[in-house]
Amino acid sequence: MNLRVIQVALLTLLAACGSSPSASAGQSSTDGPFVVSEVTTFDSPWAMSFLPGSATALVTEKPGHLWLVEVNSGRKQAVAGPPGVVAEGQGGLLDVMVSPHFATDGLVYLTFSEPSANGGSQLALARARLLRDPSGARLDGLEVIWHNQTGGQGGHFGARIAFAPDGNSLFLSAGDRQRFTPAQDPNLPMGKVLHLTLEGKPAAGNPGAGRGGAAMVRVTDPPEDSAVAKKAPSRTVTWTGPNLTPAETWTSGHRNPLGLAFAPTPEDQSRGRADSSGQEKSHSESADRDDRQIGAELPRDVGRLADLLTQAVGRSGKLLALDLDVVANLVDSA
């Protein structure tokens, strides 16, 4: 599991820093605290997930492209049939994860910003079968199994997927869309980590299991700051079908959890974020605690990031999450 955590950290650093114009495929760089060997090039890559037992990875690009990449050779193959996305700001085609039962179901899971009937965009979770034959690679039977119905403007999608250790449920991070107050509103999925079945329904054992949310919710667009957010103009959105947000929620009070990874046992959940002073902090939280529970500080050192996460995973089972603002501050301080 350590590999997945380091993978998330390195991909997040890539997203925050952008690609280097001076590097070319096959070249290596030792300018940083670790050796980087370029395999191939992408247009705004966001996530990757390896097919089981292979050196072939699925890679998403924010503009809406999905690729199969042979990391040993750098060979790229386009995967047909990705979902349509709203590729604006921080939105687009985001996470990709291979099903824990891929050998039998062939499924891959994707997150993305989709167009909303209420205007703007919204986070969506979909799954489809990955088919490969002599004619090429494609997604078959793409199905949106969960989405945030509220739409609107803003970044901070979160959008990371982590499968539970038993492979029978998943966790999905949903950012606050830069709106602050929804993270503490139990009726809205923004600013939450959700625990869902593999079909996108509320998982058993969630703190709010069996509870329903309000049929009509108030939604704002990103305000200037948290003080303005309390009185920001809002509009009413009527939920289509039952609002299952309370039953889906595992933890609340998050800003933009941009990484999730499990260690061997999931008793606790740990995440990293930055406070208002810019100091990175980590904490553990059980299902009934929110993002205000803060513990030890993390060092402001890019070179220590992978080591830090590896050590955290090595301790008693944690679900690790990393906010985008942590990485941005670490990169800025380098």
C-alpha positions in Angstrom: 0.0 0.0 0.0 3.0 2.3 0.5 3.4 2.6 -3.3 -0.1 4.0 -3.7 0.5 6.7 -1.1 3.8 7.7 -2.7 2.1 7.6 -6.1 -0.6 10.0 -4.9 2.1 12.4 -3.5 4.1 12.4 -6.7 1.1 12.9 -8.9 -0.1 15.7 -6.7 3.3 17.4 -6.9 3.1 17.0 -10.7 -0.3 18.6 -10.8 0.9 21.5 -8.6 4.2 22.1 -10.4 3.3 21.4 -14.0 5.6 19.6 -16.4 9.1 20.7 -17.1 9.7 22.2 -20.5 13.4 21.2 -20.5 12.8 17.5 -20.1 12.2 15.1 -22.9 11.1 11.5 -23.0 13.7 9.0 -21.8 15.8 11.7 -20.0 16.5 11.7 -16.3 16.8 14.6 -13.9 18.5 14.7 -10.5 17.8 18.4 -9.7 15.3 17.4 -7.0 15.5 15.2 -3.9 14.8 12.1 -6.0 15.6 10.9 -9.5 12.9 11.6 -12.2 12.9 9.6 -15.4 10.4 10.8 -18.0 8.4 8.0 -19.6 6.1 10.0 -21.9 4.3 13.3 -22.1 0.7 14.4 -21.3 -1.6 17.3 -21.5 -2.5 18.1 -17.8 -2.3 14.6 -16.4 -4.3 14.1 -13.2 -4.2 10.5 -12.0 -2.9 7.0 -12.8 -3.9 3.5 -11.8 -2.0 0.3 -12.8 -3.7 -2.7 -14.2 -3.2 -5.6 -11.8 0.0 -7.6 -12.3 1.3 -5.4 -15.2 3.4 -2.4 -16.0 0.4 -0.8 -17.9 -1.2 2.2 -16.3 -4.4 4.1 -17.0 -3.7 7.9 -17.0 -6.3 10.6 -17.0 -5.9 14.1 -18.6 -8.0 16.9 -17.3 -9.2 18.0 -20.8 -11.1 14.6 -21.0 -8.7 12.0 -22.4 -7.9 8.6 -21.0 -4.7 6.7 -21.9 -3.2 3.3 -21.4 0.5 3.6 -21.0 3.2 0.9 -21.0 5.6 2.4 -18.5 8.5 0.3 -19.6 8.4 1.5 -23.2 6.4 4.8 -23.0 3.9 3.5 -25.5 0.5 5.3 -25.2 -2.8 4.1 -26.4 -6.0 6.2 -26.3 -9.0 4.7 -24.5 -12.2 5.5 -26.3 -15.4 6.3 -24.5 -14.4 8.5 -21.6 -17.2 10.6 -20.0 -17.9 14.1 -21.2 -16.4 16.7 -18.8 -16.5 20.4 -18.0 -12.7 21.1 -18.4 -12.6 24.5 -16.7 -10.4 25.6 -13.9 -9.7 22.7 -11.6 -12.4 20.6 -13.3 -12.1 18.0 -16.0 -11.4 14.2 -16.1 -9.9 13.6 -12.6 -9.2 10.3 -10.8 -9.1 6.8 -12.2 -8.9 3.6 -10.1 -9.0 0.0 -11.2 -11.7 -2.1 -9.5 -10.4 -4.3 -6.7 -12.2 -7.2 -8.5 -10.7 -6.2 -11.9 -9.7 -9.8 -12.7 -13.4 -10.8 -12.8 -15.4 -7.6 -13.5 -12.9 -5.6 -15.6 -14.2 -2.4 -14.2 -12.5 1.0 -13.8 -13.8 3.9 -11.7 -13.5 7.5 -12.8 -14.3 10.9 -11.2 -14.9 14.0 -13.3 -16.7 17.4 -13.3 -19.9 17.0 -15.3 -22.3 19.6 -16.7 -25.1 20.3 -14.2 -28.8 20.9 -14.9 -28.5 23.6 -12.2 -25.7 25.4 -14.1 -22.0 25.2 -13.9 -20.5 21.8 -13.1 -20.6 19.1 -10.4 -18.5 16.2 -9.2 -19.5 12.8 -10.6 -18.4 9.2 -10.0 -18.7 6.7 -12.9 -17.6 3.1 -13.7 -17.2 1.2 -16.9 -15.6 -2.0 -18.2 -12.3 -1.6 -19.9 -12.2 -3.6 -23.1 -9.1 -4.3 -25.1 -8.9 -6.1 -28.4 -7.0 -5.8 -31.7 -9.1 -2.8 -32.7 -8.1 -0.8 -29.6 -9.1 0.0 -26.0 -12.4 1.4 -25.0 -14.8 1.9 -22.0 -18.0 -0.1 -22.3 -21.2 0.5 -20.4 -20.2 3.8 -18.7 -22.5 4.5 -15.8 -22.6 7.4 -13.5 -23.2 5.8 -10.1 -23.0 9.0 -7.9 -23.0 12.7 -8.4 -23.5 16.0 -6.6 -26.7 17.5 -8.0 -26.1 21.1 -6.9 -23.9 22.4 -9.7 -22.5 25.9 -9.7 -19.1 27.4 -9.8 -15.8 26.9 -8.1 -12.8 24.5 -7.9 -11.9 22.2 -5.1 -13.5 19.0 -6.4 -11.5 16.6 -4.2 -12.5 13.7 -6.5 -10.1 11.0 -5.1 -11.2 7.4 -4.8 -9.9 4.8 -2.3 -11.3 1.3 -2.1 -11.8 -0.2 1.3 -9.2 -2.9 2.3 -11.9 -5.6 1.8 -12.6 -4.4 -1.7 -16.3 -4.2 -1.1 -16.9 -0.5 -0.7 -15.1 2.8 -1.6 -14.4 6.2 -0.2 -14.8 9.3 -2.3 -13.4 12.8 -1.4 -15.7 15.7 -2.3 -14.1 19.2 -2.0 -15.9 22.2 -0.7 -16.0 23.9 -4.2 -14.3 26.9 -2.6 -17.6 27.8 -0.8 -16.5 27.2 2.8 -19.9 26.7 4.6 -21.2 23.6 2.8 -18.4 21.5 4.4 -20.4 21.8 7.7 -23.8 21.3 6.2 -25.0 17.7 6.5 -27.4 18.2 3.6 -24.7 19.0 1.1 -22.0 16.6 -0.2 -19.3 19.3 -0.6 -16.5 19.2 1.9 -17.0 15.5 2.8 -15.4 12.1 2.5 -18.2 9.8 1.4 -18.3 6.0 2.1 -20.2 4.3 -0.7 -20.9 0.8 -2.0 -19.3 -0.2 -5.3 -22.6 0.7 -6.9 -22.5 4.2 -5.5 -25.0 3.8 -2.7 -24.5 4.7 1.0 -22.3 2.0 2.6 -23.4 0.2 5.8 -22.0 1.5 9.0 -21.7 5.1 8.1 -22.4 7.5 11.1 -25.6 8.8 9.5 -26.8 5.4 8.1 -30.5 5.5 7.3 -30.8 9.3 7.5 -32.1 11.5 4.7 -31.2 15.1 3.8 -33.3 18.1 3.0 -35.2 17.9 -0.3 -34.3 21.6 -1.0 -30.9 23.0 -0.3 -29.3 26.4 -0.5 -26.3 26.7 -2.8 -23.8 29.6 -3.1 -20.9 30.2 -5.5 -17.4 30.9 -4.2 -17.4 33.9 -1.9 -14.3 36.1 -1.3 -13.6 34.6 2.1 -15.1 32.6 4.9 -16.6 35.6 6.6 -18.4 36.7 3.4 -19.5 33.1 2.9 -21.8 33.3 5.9 -24.0 35.9 4.2 -23.3 35.1 0.6 -26.2 35.2 -1.8 -27.6 31.7 -2.4 -30.2 29.9 -4.6 -32.4 27.0 -3.9 -31.8 23.6 -5.6 -34.4 20.9 -5.4 -32.9 17.4 -5.1 -34.0 14.9 -7.7 -35.0 11.8 -5.7 -34.0 11.3 -2.1 -31.1 13.3 -0.7 -28.8 10.6 0.7 -25.9 12.9 1.7 -26.2 12.2 5.5 -26.3 8.5 4.9 -23.3 8.7 2.5 -21.1 10.8 4.7 -18.1 9.3 6.6 -16.4 12.6 7.7 -17.2 16.3 7.1 -15.5 19.7 7.4 -12.9 19.2 4.7 -11.6 21.7 2.2 -10.1 19.9 -0.7 -8.9 16.4 0.1 -6.8 15.6 -2.9 -5.5 12.2 -1.9 -6.8 9.1 -0.2 -4.9 5.8 0.5 -5.4 2.9 2.9 -2.7 1.3 5.0 -3.3 -2.4 6.0 -6.1 -1.8 8.6 -8.6 1.1 8.6 -9.2 1.8 12.3 -8.4 5.5 11.9 -8.4 8.1 9.2 -5.5 10.5 8.8 -5.3 13.5 6.6 -3.0 16.4 5.9 -4.0 20.0 5.3 -2.7 23.6 5.9 -4.1 25.9 8.5 -4.5 29.7 8.0 -0.8 30.3 9.0 0.4 28.0 6.1 1.7 25.3 8.5 1.0 21.8 7.3 -0.7 19.6 9.9 -1.8 16.1 10.1 -4.5 14.5 12.3 -6.4 11.3 12.9 -10.1 11.4 12.8 -12.8 8.8 13.6 -16.1 8.8 11.8 -17.8 11.3 14.1 -15.0 14.0 14.0 -14.5 16.7 11.4 -11.6 18.6 9.9 -11.2 20.8 12.9 -9.4 18.0 14.8 -5.8 18.8 14.3 -2.6 17.1 15.6 1.1 17.2 14.8 2.7 19.5 12.3 4.3 18.3 9.1 7.7 19.7 7.9 7.7 22.2 5.1 10.0 20.2 2.9 9.2 18.7 -0.5 12.0 16.2 -0.2 10.5 14.8 2.9 7.0 14.4 1.6 7.3 10.8 0.2 9.2 9.7 3.3 6.6 11.3 5.6 3.7 9.5 3.9 5.6 6.2 3.8 6.2 6.5 7.6 2.6 7.4 8.2 1.4 4.4 6.3 3.8 2.1 8.2 2.1 3.0 11.5 -1.2 1.4 12.6 -3.7 1.3 9.8 -4.7 4.8 8.5 -6.7 6.1 5.7 -4.5 8.9 4.5 -5.7 12.0 2.7 -3.7 15.0 1.4 -5.2 18.4 0.7 -4.1 20.4 -2.4 -3.1 23.3 -0.2 -0.6 21.2 1.7 1.3 20.3 -1.5 1.1 23.9 -2.9 2.6 25.3 0.3 5.3 22.6 0.3 6.2 23.4 -3.3 6.2 27.1 -2.6 8.7 26.7 0.3 11.1 24.6 -1.7 
